[in-house]
Amino acid sequence: MARIGLLGGSFNPAHRGHRRISLAAMRALGLDEVWWLVSPGNPLKEGARDMAPFQARLESARAAARGAPIRPSDFEVRVGTHYTVETLDKLQRRYPNHDFIWLMGLDNLRNFHLWRDWRGIARRVPIAVISRPGYDRHAPAARAMGWLRRFVHPSSQAKFWTEWSLPAILLLRLPPDQTSATAIRALDPNWHLRSGPIHVPGPSFGMPLSPRRPLDRTSR
């Protein structure tokens, strides 16, 4: 069984922070790959004026993932899903020989109770909540944690997530990265109109890994 981490989001744009947390999660959870599920539109961000076109966001994800075992995908566009619970259903049907774990930033945990059938998501796949600078204190107070806290697993057991009964959730404290898509858009609102990689001041992505093909067009 392939061990796959799923990171969904707008990727508006994708940046080195997405890459770093994906690679760190791979090491912590013993993953074979991380799939970036580029959303056609976030139901919680409808009407956002700074949302770049889907194709530009997908291309930014491909650029940020280049050379790493990260596979950006337009799956939700191709299968027509709008909610995570629907996407997970399609993925699990398409890939019965894959084990999936949902990767979620700590900032998203605050609003998890607003997601469509969020308890159904937790009953489908384990959830790894990734720490994010400035949000650590909000985790215990997140409304969804009132139900999820009974299913928390210690991070020391992170590599054994495929053996857990569902629901299951753990908090991963990974090396912090201050990179923010919001800050990138503030500095360059027209980033999606420019060619070439998105420039973010700071250290490089790190050592490149072996390239992987994108998800096949008949899947996801």
GIDABEL-V353050 format. One record per residue. N is the residue number from 1. OMEGA is omega in radians with two decimals (999 if undefined). D_LAST is the distance of its C-alpha to the last C-alpha in Angstrom with 2 decimals. Layout:
BEGIN
n={N & N}
omega={OMEGA & OMEGA}
d_last={D_LAST & D_LAST}
END
This chain:
BEGIN
n={1 & 2 & 3 & 4 & 5 & 6 & 7 & 8 & 9 & 10 & 11 & 12 & 13 & 14 & 15 & 16 & 17 & 18 & 19 & 20 & 21 & 22 & 23 & 24 & 25 & 26 & 27 & 28 & 29 & 30 & 31 & 32 & 33 & 34 & 35 & 36 & 37 & 38 & 39 & 40 & 41 & 42 & 43 & 44 & 45 & 46 & 47 & 48 & 49 & 50 & 51 & 52 & 53 & 54 & 55 & 56 & 57 & 58 & 59 & 60 & 61 & 62 & 63 & 64 & 65 & 66 & 67 & 68 & 69 & 70 & 71 & 72 & 73 & 74 & 75 & 76 & 77 & 78 & 79 & 80 & 81 & 82 & 83 & 84 & 85 & 86 & 87 & 88 & 89 & 90 & 91 & 92 & 93 & 94 & 95 & 96 & 97 & 98 & 99 & 100 & 101 & 102 & 103 & 104 & 105 & 106 & 107 & 108 & 109 & 110 & 111 & 112 & 113 & 114 & 115 & 116 & 117 & 118 & 119 & 120 & 121 & 122 & 123 & 124 & 125 & 126 & 127 & 128 & 129 & 130 & 131 & 132 & 133 & 134 & 135 & 136 & 137 & 138 & 139 & 140 & 141 & 142 & 143 & 144 & 145 & 146 & 147 & 148 & 149 & 150 & 151 & 152 & 153 & 154 & 155 & 156 & 157 & 158 & 159 & 160 & 161 & 162 & 163 & 164 & 165 & 166 & 167 & 168 & 169 & 170 & 171 & 172 & 173 & 174 & 175 & 176 & 177 & 178 & 179 & 180 & 181 & 182 & 183 & 184 & 185 & 186 & 187 & 188 & 189 & 190 & 191 & 192 & 193 & 194 & 195 & 196 & 197 & 198 & 199 & 200 & 201 & 202 & 203 & 204 & 205 & 206 & 207 & 208 & 209 & 210 & 211 & 212 & 213 & 214 & 215 & 216 & 217 & 218 & 219 & 220}
omega={3.06 & -3.14 & -2.97 & 2.99 & -3.13 & 3.09 & 3.14 & 3.10 & 3.13 & -3.08 & -2.98 & 0.02 & 2.94 & -3.07 & -3.04 & 3.10 & 3.08 & -3.11 & -3.09 & -3.13 & 3.11 & -3.13 & 3.10 & 3.10 & 3.09 & -3.14 & -3.07 & -3.03 & -3.13 & -3.08 & 3.01 & 3.14 & 2.91 & 3.08 & 3.07 & -3.14 & -3.09 & -3.04 & 3.05 & 3.13 & -3.12 & 3.14 & 3.13 & 3.14 & -3.13 & -3.13 & 3.12 & -3.05 & -3.08 & 3.11 & -3.13 & 3.09 & -3.08 & -3.06 & 3.11 & 3.14 & 3.09 & 3.13 & 3.10 & 3.10 & 3.12 & 3.13 & -3.10 & -3.09 & -3.00 & 3.07 & -3.13 & 3.10 & 3.13 & -3.03 & 3.06 & -3.03 & 3.00 & -3.04 & -3.06 & 3.08 & -3.05 & -3.12 & 3.04 & 3.09 & -3.14 & -3.09 & -3.08 & -3.11 & 3.09 & 3.14 & 3.14 & 3.11 & -3.14 & -3.12 & -3.09 & 3.05 & -3.10 & -3.05 & -3.11 & -3.14 & 3.09 & 2.95 & -3.11 & 2.97 & -3.11 & 3.10 & -3.05 & 3.04 & -3.12 & 3.11 & 3.13 & 3.13 & -3.13 & -3.09 & -3.03 & -3.13 & 3.11 & -3.12 & 3.10 & 3.10 & -3.06 & 3.06 & 3.08 & 3.06 & -3.11 & 3.11 & -3.12 & -3.05 & 2.97 & -3.14 & 3.03 & 3.14 & -3.05 & -3.13 & 3.12 & -3.10 & 3.07 & -3.06 & -3.03 & -3.06 & -3.10 & -3.03 & -3.10 & -3.07 & 3.14 & -3.06 & -3.13 & -3.11 & 3.05 & 3.09 & -3.02 & -2.99 & 3.13 & -3.08 & -3.09 & 3.06 & 3.13 & -3.13 & 3.11 & 3.13 & -2.99 & -3.08 & -3.11 & -3.03 & -3.14 & -3.11 & -3.06 & 2.96 & -3.07 & -0.02 & 3.11 & -3.11 & 3.03 & 3.11 & 3.10 & 3.08 & -3.09 & 3.10 & -3.06 & 3.04 & -3.05 & -3.10 & -3.07 & 3.07 & 3.11 & 3.13 & 3.11 & 3.13 & 3.13 & 3.14 & -3.08 & -3.10 & -3.10 & -3.09 & -3.05 & 3.12 & -3.08 & 3.08 & 3.10 & -3.10 & 3.10 & -3.11 & 3.04 & -3.12 & 3.10 & -3.11 & 3.13 & -3.13 & -3.07 & -3.08 & 3.10 & 3.09 & -3.07 & -3.13 & 3.09 & 3.11 & 3.07 & 3.09 & -3.10 & -3.01 & -3.14 & -3.09 & 3.12 & 999}
d_last={16.92 & 14.95 & 15.56 & 12.82 & 13.71 & 11.52 & 13.35 & 12.59 & 15.05 & 16.57 & 17.45 & 20.49 & 21.08 & 19.44 & 22.42 & 23.98 & 23.89 & 20.09 & 20.41 & 23.37 & 22.09 & 18.90 & 21.20 & 23.67 & 21.20 & 20.15 & 23.86 & 24.67 & 21.98 & 21.91 & 18.24 & 16.93 & 14.45 & 13.36 & 10.03 & 11.01 & 9.00 & 11.26 & 12.24 & 13.56 & 16.46 & 17.69 & 19.57 & 22.15 & 22.78 & 23.25 & 26.10 & 25.85 & 27.87 & 26.62 & 22.89 & 22.12 & 20.11 & 16.34 & 16.61 & 19.32 & 17.42 & 14.45 & 17.23 & 19.02 & 16.13 & 16.03 & 19.81 & 20.00 & 17.70 & 19.48 & 21.00 & 19.34 & 16.75 & 14.46 & 11.21 & 10.73 & 7.52 & 7.67 & 4.36 & 7.15 & 9.28 & 7.58 & 7.13 & 10.25 & 10.23 & 13.10 & 13.76 & 12.48 & 13.55 & 11.48 & 8.21 & 9.45 & 10.36 & 7.13 & 5.76 & 9.30 & 9.59 & 6.97 & 8.50 & 12.07 & 13.67 & 12.22 & 14.21 & 12.74 & 15.16 & 14.90 & 16.89 & 19.03 & 21.96 & 25.27 & 25.71 & 22.76 & 24.33 & 27.22 & 25.22 & 22.88 & 25.09 & 24.17 & 20.43 & 19.50 & 20.24 & 20.42 & 22.14 & 19.37 & 16.98 & 19.69 & 20.02 & 16.42 & 16.13 & 18.85 & 19.30 & 20.82 & 22.75 & 23.66 & 27.16 & 27.80 & 31.30 & 33.19 & 31.09 & 32.20 & 34.89 & 32.60 & 30.47 & 33.09 & 33.78 & 30.24 & 30.45 & 27.43 & 29.25 & 31.94 & 29.69 & 27.54 & 30.52 & 31.42 & 28.17 & 28.59 & 28.59 & 30.59 & 28.94 & 31.08 & 28.87 & 25.57 & 24.72 & 25.16 & 22.37 & 20.84 & 24.24 & 24.50 & 24.62 & 22.71 & 23.12 & 23.54 & 23.78 & 25.44 & 26.64 & 26.18 & 28.97 & 27.77 & 29.89 & 30.10 & 28.88 & 30.35 & 28.04 & 26.96 & 24.90 & 27.54 & 30.28 & 28.68 & 28.47 & 32.05 & 33.29 & 31.42 & 30.24 & 29.49 & 27.38 & 24.70 & 27.48 & 28.39 & 27.22 & 26.78 & 25.60 & 26.30 & 29.51 & 29.94 & 33.34 & 33.41 & 32.53 & 30.05 & 26.58 & 28.13 & 28.02 & 25.20 & 23.21 & 21.83 & 19.30 & 15.76 & 13.66 & 10.60 & 7.11 & 7.78 & 7.66 & 7.15 & 3.77 & 0.00}
END
